[in-house]
Amino acid sequence: MLQEELKKRMVPDVLQFNDGRKVVTKDDWAARRKEIIHLLCSQEYGFPPAIPEKWSAEIESEDKNYCGGTITLSKIMLNLELREGNYQFPMY
């Protein structure tokens, strides 16, 4: 039943390379893992950015009364300098 559902959803066999070969050795598995990671990045999660040449973080705000004063909620702005350009995004 599970195999039928996986086939219906077109979930690839983790022990079979994209070209149809079977994974049989430890080295095969290392290569297959790279294929799986590439598949997940290209189809689901996106590729991670390059390592920034320079980065910084700044606390933009703090709410010490968050959740009735039991938690401090901080908004931190992360600044990244990459070859492609500069990026900035908040983290909480």
DSSP file (Angstrom, degrees, kcal/mol; ACC not computed):
  #  RESIDUE AA STRUCTURE BP1 BP2  ACC     N-H-->O    O-->H-N    N-H-->O    O-->H-N    TCO  KAPPA ALPHA  PHI   PSI    X-CA   Y-CA   Z-CA
    1    1 A M     >        0   0    0      0, 0.0     4,-2.0     0, 0.0     5,-0.1   0.000 360.0 360.0 360.0 -45.8    0.0    0.0    0.0
    2    2 A L  H  >  +     0   0    0      1,-0.2     4,-2.6     2,-0.2     5,-0.2   0.925 360.0  52.2 -63.9 -44.2    2.8    2.4    0.9
    3    3 A Q  H  > S+     0   0    0      1,-0.2     4,-2.3     2,-0.2    -1,-0.2   0.882 108.8  51.3 -59.9 -38.9    4.8    1.5   -2.2
    4    4 A E  H  > S+     0   0    0      2,-0.2     4,-2.5     1,-0.2    -1,-0.2   0.911 110.4  48.5 -64.2 -42.3    1.7    2.2   -4.4
    5    5 A E  H  X S+     0   0    0     -4,-2.0     4,-2.0     2,-0.2    -2,-0.2   0.907 111.5  49.4 -65.6 -42.0    1.2    5.6   -2.8
    6    6 A L  H  <>S+     0   0    0     -4,-2.6     5,-2.6     2,-0.2     4,-0.2   0.906 112.5  48.1 -62.9 -41.5    4.8    6.6   -3.3
    7    7 A K  H ><5S+     0   0    0     -4,-2.3     3,-1.2     1,-0.2    -2,-0.2   0.910 109.7  52.6 -65.0 -42.3    4.6    5.5   -6.9
    8    8 A K  H 3<5S+     0   0    0     -4,-2.5    -1,-0.2     1,-0.3    -2,-0.2   0.868 111.8  46.1 -60.7 -37.5    1.4    7.5   -7.4
    9    9 A R  T 3<5S-     0   0    0     -4,-2.0    -1,-0.3    -5,-0.2    -2,-0.2   0.411 112.8-122.7 -86.7   2.6    3.1   10.6   -6.0
   10   10 A M  T < 5 +     0   0    0     -3,-1.2    -3,-0.2    -4,-0.2    -2,-0.1   0.849  47.0 170.0  58.7  39.4    6.2    9.9   -8.2
   11   11 A V      < -     0   0    0     -5,-2.6    -1,-0.2    -6,-0.1    -2,-0.1  -0.715  34.1-122.2 -78.9 123.4    8.5    9.8   -5.2
   12   12 A P        -     0   0    0      0, 0.0     2,-0.4     0, 0.0    -1,-0.1  -0.304  24.1-101.8 -69.7 151.5   11.9    8.5   -6.6
   13   13 A D    >   -     0   0    0      1,-0.2     3,-1.4     4,-0.1     0, 0.0  -0.588  25.4-147.5 -69.3 122.5   13.5    5.4   -5.2
   14   14 A V  T 3  S+     0   0    0     -2,-0.4    -1,-0.2     1,-0.3    22,-0.1   0.738  96.2  54.9 -67.9 -20.8   16.3    6.6   -2.8
   15   15 A L  T 3  S+     0   0    0      2,-0.1     8,-2.3     7,-0.0     2,-0.4   0.041  97.6  76.4-101.2  26.2   18.4    3.5   -3.7
   16   16 A Q  B <  S-A   22   0A   0     -3,-1.4     6,-0.2     6,-0.2     5,-0.1  -0.986  78.0-127.4-138.0 127.2   18.3    4.2   -7.5
   17   17 A F    >   -     0   0    0      4,-3.0     3,-2.0    -2,-0.4    -4,-0.1  -0.189  32.3-105.5 -64.0 161.6   20.3    6.8   -9.4
   18   18 A N  T 3  S+     0   0    0      1,-0.3    -1,-0.1     2,-0.1    14,-0.0   0.796 122.7  56.2 -58.2 -29.1   18.6    9.2  -11.7
   19   19 A D  T 3  S-     0   0    0      2,-0.1    -1,-0.3     1,-0.0    -2,-0.1   0.405 124.2-102.6 -86.9   3.8   19.9    7.2  -14.6
   20   20 A G  S <  S+     0   0    0     -3,-2.0    -2,-0.1     1,-0.3    -1,-0.0   0.220  76.6 134.7 100.0 -14.7   18.4    4.0  -13.3
   21   21 A R        -     0   0    0     -5,-0.1    -4,-3.0     1,-0.1    -1,-0.3  -0.353  55.3-117.5 -66.6 150.3   21.5    2.3  -11.8
   22   22 A K  B     -A   16   0A   0     -6,-0.2     2,-0.6     1,-0.0    -6,-0.2  -0.622  20.3-116.7 -87.3 147.4   21.1    0.7   -8.4
   23   23 A V        +     0   0    0     -8,-2.3     3,-0.1    -2,-0.2    -1,-0.0  -0.749  49.8 150.1 -80.7 121.7   23.0    1.9   -5.3
   24   24 A V        +     0   0    0     -2,-0.6     2,-0.2     1,-0.1    -1,-0.2   0.617  50.6  49.5-126.5 -25.8   25.2   -1.0   -4.2
   25   25 A T  S  > S-     0   0    0      1,-0.1     4,-2.1     0, 0.0     5,-0.1  -0.685  82.0-110.1-116.4 169.4   28.3    0.4   -2.6
   26   26 A K  H  > S+     0   0    0     -2,-0.2     4,-2.0     1,-0.2     5,-0.1   0.894 121.7  51.0 -61.3 -41.0   29.2    3.0    0.0
   27   27 A D  H  > S+     0   0    0      1,-0.2     4,-2.0     2,-0.2    -1,-0.2   0.871 106.8  54.6 -65.7 -36.5   30.6    5.2   -2.7
   28   28 A D  H  > S+     0   0    0      1,-0.2     4,-2.8     2,-0.2    -2,-0.2   0.930 107.1  50.8 -59.1 -45.0   27.4    4.8   -4.7
   29   29 A W  H  X S+     0   0    0     -4,-2.1     4,-2.7     1,-0.2    -2,-0.2   0.899 107.2  52.8 -62.9 -40.5   25.4    6.0   -1.7
   30   30 A A  H  X S+     0   0    0     -4,-2.0     4,-1.3     1,-0.2    -1,-0.2   0.910 113.1  44.8 -60.3 -41.5   27.6    9.1   -1.3
   31   31 A A  H  X S+     0   0    0     -4,-2.0     4,-1.6     2,-0.2    -2,-0.2   0.895 112.5  51.1 -68.8 -40.0   27.0   10.0   -5.0
   32   32 A R  H  X S+     0   0    0     -4,-2.8     4,-2.6     1,-0.2    -2,-0.2   0.889 104.2  57.9 -65.9 -38.5   23.3    9.3   -4.7
   33   33 A R  H  X S+     0   0    0     -4,-2.7     4,-2.8     1,-0.2    -1,-0.2   0.902 104.4  52.2 -57.0 -41.0   23.0   11.5   -1.6
   34   34 A K  H  X S+     0   0    0     -4,-1.3     4,-2.3     1,-0.2    -1,-0.2   0.898 109.0  50.0 -62.8 -39.7   24.4   14.4   -3.8
   35   35 A E  H  X S+     0   0    0     -4,-1.6     4,-2.4     2,-0.2    -2,-0.2   0.922 111.6  48.4 -62.4 -43.5   21.7   13.7   -6.4
   36   36 A I  H  X S+     0   0    0     -4,-2.6     4,-2.7     2,-0.2    -2,-0.2   0.922 111.2  49.6 -64.0 -44.7   19.0   13.7   -3.7
   37   37 A I  H  X S+     0   0    0     -4,-2.8     4,-2.5     1,-0.2    -1,-0.2   0.917 111.7  49.0 -61.0 -43.2   20.3   17.0   -2.2
   38   38 A H  H  X S+     0   0    0     -4,-2.3     4,-2.6     1,-0.2    -1,-0.2   0.907 111.1  50.7 -62.9 -41.1   20.3   18.6   -5.7
   39   39 A L  H  X S+     0   0    0     -4,-2.4     4,-2.2     2,-0.2     5,-0.3   0.932 111.5  47.0 -61.8 -46.9   16.8   17.3   -6.3
   40   40 A L  H  X>S+     0   0    0     -4,-2.7     5,-2.4     1,-0.2     4,-2.2   0.897 114.5  47.5 -63.5 -40.5   15.5   18.7   -3.0
   41   41 A C  I  <>S+     0   0    0     -4,-2.5     5,-1.4     4,-0.2    -2,-0.2   0.909 116.6  42.4 -67.1 -41.5   17.2   22.1   -3.6
   42   42 A S  I  <5S+     0   0    0     -4,-2.6    -2,-0.2    -5,-0.2    -1,-0.2   0.791 127.9  27.9 -78.0 -26.6   16.0   22.4   -7.2
   43   43 A Q  I  <5S+     0   0    0     -4,-2.2    -3,-0.2    -5,-0.2    -2,-0.2   0.688 133.8   8.6-107.9 -22.4   12.4   21.2   -6.6
   44   44 A E  I  <5S+     0   0    0     -4,-2.2    -3,-0.2    -5,-0.3    -4,-0.1   0.751 125.0  22.1-127.1 -59.1   11.5   22.1   -3.0
   45   45 A Y  I   <S-     0   0    0     -5,-2.4    -4,-0.2     1,-0.1    -3,-0.1   0.705  88.3-124.1 -99.7 -22.6   13.8   24.2   -0.8
   46   46 A G      < -     0   0    0     -5,-1.4    -4,-0.1    -6,-0.6    -1,-0.1  -0.059  37.5 -67.2  89.2 159.9   16.0   26.3   -3.1
   47   47 A F        -     0   0    0     -6,-0.1    -9,-0.0    -5,-0.1     0, 0.0  -0.617  52.0-110.6 -86.0 142.7   19.8   26.4   -3.1
   48   48 A P        -     0   0    0      0, 0.0    -1,-0.1     0, 0.0     3,-0.1  -0.383  39.4-105.1 -68.0 150.7   21.6   28.0   -0.2
   49   49 A P        -     0   0    0      0, 0.0     0, 0.0     0, 0.0     0, 0.0  -0.258  41.3 -90.2 -70.8 164.0   23.4   31.3   -0.9
   50   50 A A        -     0   0    0      1,-0.1     3,-0.0     0, 0.0     0, 0.0  -0.256  55.5 -82.9 -65.2 160.6   27.1   31.5   -1.3
   51   51 A I        -     0   0    0      1,-0.1    -1,-0.1    -3,-0.1     3,-0.0  -0.536  56.9-112.6 -66.1 127.0   29.2   32.2    1.8
   52   52 A P        -     0   0    0      0, 0.0    30,-0.2     0, 0.0     3,-0.1  -0.296   9.4-142.5 -65.9 145.7   29.1   35.9    2.3
   53   53 A E  S    S+     0   0    0     28,-2.4     2,-0.3     1,-0.3    29,-0.2   0.822  89.9   2.1 -71.1 -31.9   32.3   37.9    1.8
   54   54 A K  E    S+B   81   0B   0     27,-1.2    27,-2.8     2,-0.0     2,-0.3  -0.985  71.9 178.1-152.9 146.1   31.2   40.1    4.7
   55   55 A W  E     -B   80   0B   0     -2,-0.3     2,-0.3    25,-0.2    25,-0.2  -0.985   4.1-178.9-148.5 159.2   28.2   40.1    7.1
   56   56 A S  E     -B   79   0B   0     23,-2.1    23,-3.1    -2,-0.3     2,-0.4  -0.979  12.0-150.1-152.3 160.6   26.9   41.9   10.1
   57   57 A A  E     -B   78   0B   0     -2,-0.3     2,-0.4    21,-0.2    21,-0.2  -0.999  10.3-172.4-136.4 139.0   23.9   41.8   12.5
   58   58 A E  E     -B   77   0B   0     19,-2.1    19,-3.1    -2,-0.4     2,-0.7  -0.996  26.8-125.6-132.8 135.4   22.2   44.6   14.3
   59   59 A I  E     -B   76   0B   0     -2,-0.4    17,-0.3    17,-0.2     3,-0.1  -0.710  28.1-179.5 -77.4 118.4   19.5   44.4   17.0
   60   60 A E  E     -     0   0B   0     15,-3.3     2,-0.3    -2,-0.7    -1,-0.2   0.843  61.0  -8.2 -88.9 -37.9   16.7   46.6   15.6
   61   61 A S  E     -B   75   0B   0     14,-1.3    14,-2.7     2,-0.0     2,-0.4  -0.994  52.8-156.5-157.5 156.8   14.2   46.3   18.4
   62   62 A E  E     -B   74   0B   0     -2,-0.3     2,-0.6    12,-0.2    12,-0.2  -0.998   2.9-163.1-137.8 135.5   13.5   44.4   21.6
   63   63 A D  E >   -B   73   0B   0     10,-2.6    10,-2.2    -2,-0.4     3,-1.2  -0.902   7.8-179.6-117.4  99.7   10.1   43.8   23.3
   64   64 A K  E 3  S+     0   0B   0     -2,-0.6    -1,-0.1     1,-0.3     7,-0.1   0.583  79.6  59.3 -76.5  -9.1   10.9   42.7   26.9
   65   65 A N  E >> S+     0   0B   0      8,-0.1     3,-0.8     5,-0.1     4,-0.7   0.204  73.0 135.2-102.9  15.0    7.1   42.4   27.7
   66   66 A Y  H <>>S+B   71   0B   0     -3,-1.2     5,-1.9     5,-0.7     4,-0.6  -0.378  74.6  11.7 -65.2 141.0    6.4   39.8   25.0
   67   67 A C  H >45S-     0   0    0      1,-0.2     3,-1.1     2,-0.2    -1,-0.3   0.920 144.2 -48.8  54.3  48.4    4.3   36.9   26.2
   68   68 A G  H <45S-     0   0    0     -3,-0.8    -1,-0.2     1,-0.2    -2,-0.2   0.774 106.0 -57.3  68.0  26.0    3.4   38.7   29.4
   69   69 A G  H 3<5S+     0   0    0     -4,-0.7    -1,-0.2    -3,-0.3    -2,-0.2   0.541 115.2 109.0  84.2   6.6    7.0   39.6   30.2
   70   70 A T  T <<5S+     0   0    0     -3,-1.1     2,-0.3    -4,-0.6    -3,-0.2   0.662  79.7  35.3 -88.3 -15.8    8.2   36.0   30.2
   71   71 A I  E   <S-B   66   0B   0     -5,-1.9    -5,-0.7    -7,-0.1     2,-0.6  -0.985  70.2-136.5-137.7 144.8   10.2   36.3   26.9
   72   72 A T  E     -     0   0B   0     -2,-0.3     2,-0.6    -7,-0.1    -8,-0.2  -0.922  20.1-153.7 -99.3 120.8   12.2   39.0   25.2
   73   73 A L  E     -B   63   0B   0    -10,-2.2   -10,-2.6    -2,-0.6     2,-0.4  -0.854  14.7-169.9 -95.4 119.5   11.4   39.2   21.5
   74   74 A S  E     -B   62   0B   0     -2,-0.6     2,-0.6    18,-0.5   -12,-0.2  -0.899  16.3-151.3-112.0 138.3   14.3   40.6   19.5
   75   75 A K  E     -B   61   0B   0    -14,-2.7   -15,-3.3    -2,-0.4   -14,-1.3  -0.947  19.3-170.9-105.5 116.9   14.3   41.7   15.9
   76   76 A I  E     -BC  59  91B   0     15,-3.2    15,-2.6    -2,-0.6     2,-0.6  -0.931  13.5-146.6-112.7 127.3   17.8   41.3   14.4
   77   77 A M  E     -BC  58  90B   0    -19,-3.1   -19,-2.1    -2,-0.5     2,-0.5  -0.840  12.6-155.6 -95.5 121.4   18.6   42.6   11.0
   78   78 A L  E     -BC  57  89B   0     11,-2.8    11,-2.1    -2,-0.6     2,-0.5  -0.851   5.7-163.2 -99.1 127.3   21.1   40.4    9.1
   79   79 A N  E     -BC  56  88B   0    -23,-3.1   -23,-2.1    -2,-0.5     2,-0.4  -0.949   7.1-172.7-113.9 124.8   23.2   42.2    6.4
   80   80 A L  E     -BC  55  87B   0      7,-3.2     7,-2.7    -2,-0.5     2,-0.6  -0.955  13.7-157.8-120.7 135.7   25.1   40.0    3.9
   81   81 A E  E     +BC  54  86B   0    -27,-2.8   -28,-2.4    -2,-0.4   -27,-1.2  -0.950  24.8 168.2-110.8 112.9   27.6   41.2    1.2
   82   82 A L  E >   - C   0  85B   0      3,-2.4     3,-0.8    -2,-0.6   -31,-0.0  -0.726  50.0-106.5-115.1 167.0   27.8   38.6   -1.6
   83   83 A R  T 3  S+     0   0    0     -2,-0.2     3,-0.1     1,-0.2    -1,-0.1   0.875 121.3  53.4 -58.8 -36.8   29.4   38.9   -5.0
   84   84 A E  T 3  S-     0   0    0      1,-0.2     2,-0.3    -3,-0.0    -1,-0.2   0.682 126.7 -72.2 -74.2 -18.0   26.0   39.2   -6.6
   85   85 A G  E <   -C   82   0B   0     -3,-0.8    -3,-2.4     2,-0.0     2,-0.4  -0.920  58.0 -58.0 151.1-177.9   24.9   42.0   -4.3
   86   86 A N  E     -C   81   0B   0     -2,-0.3     2,-0.3    -5,-0.2    -5,-0.2  -0.794  44.8-170.1-101.6 142.1   24.0   43.0   -0.8
   87   87 A Y  E     -C   80   0B   0     -7,-2.7    -7,-3.2    -2,-0.4     2,-0.4  -0.956   6.6-172.0-133.0 149.6   21.0   41.5    1.0
   88   88 A Q  E     +C   79   0B   0     -2,-0.3    -9,-0.2    -9,-0.2   -11,-0.0  -0.997  11.9 161.4-142.1 133.8   19.3   42.3    4.2
   89   89 A F  E     -C   78   0B   0    -11,-2.1   -11,-2.8    -2,-0.4     2,-0.2  -0.994  32.5-113.1-153.3 151.9   16.6   40.4    6.1
   90   90 A P  E     -C   77   0B   0      0, 0.0     2,-0.4     0, 0.0   -13,-0.2  -0.497  21.0-166.8 -85.3 151.8   15.1   40.3    9.6
   91   91 A M  E      C   76   0B   0    -15,-2.6   -15,-3.2    -2,-0.2    -2,-0.0  -0.984 360.0 360.0-130.1 144.4   15.4   37.4   12.1
   92   92 A Y              0   0    0     -2,-0.4   -18,-0.5   -17,-0.2    -1,-0.1   0.361 360.0 360.0-118.5 360.0   13.3   37.1   15.2
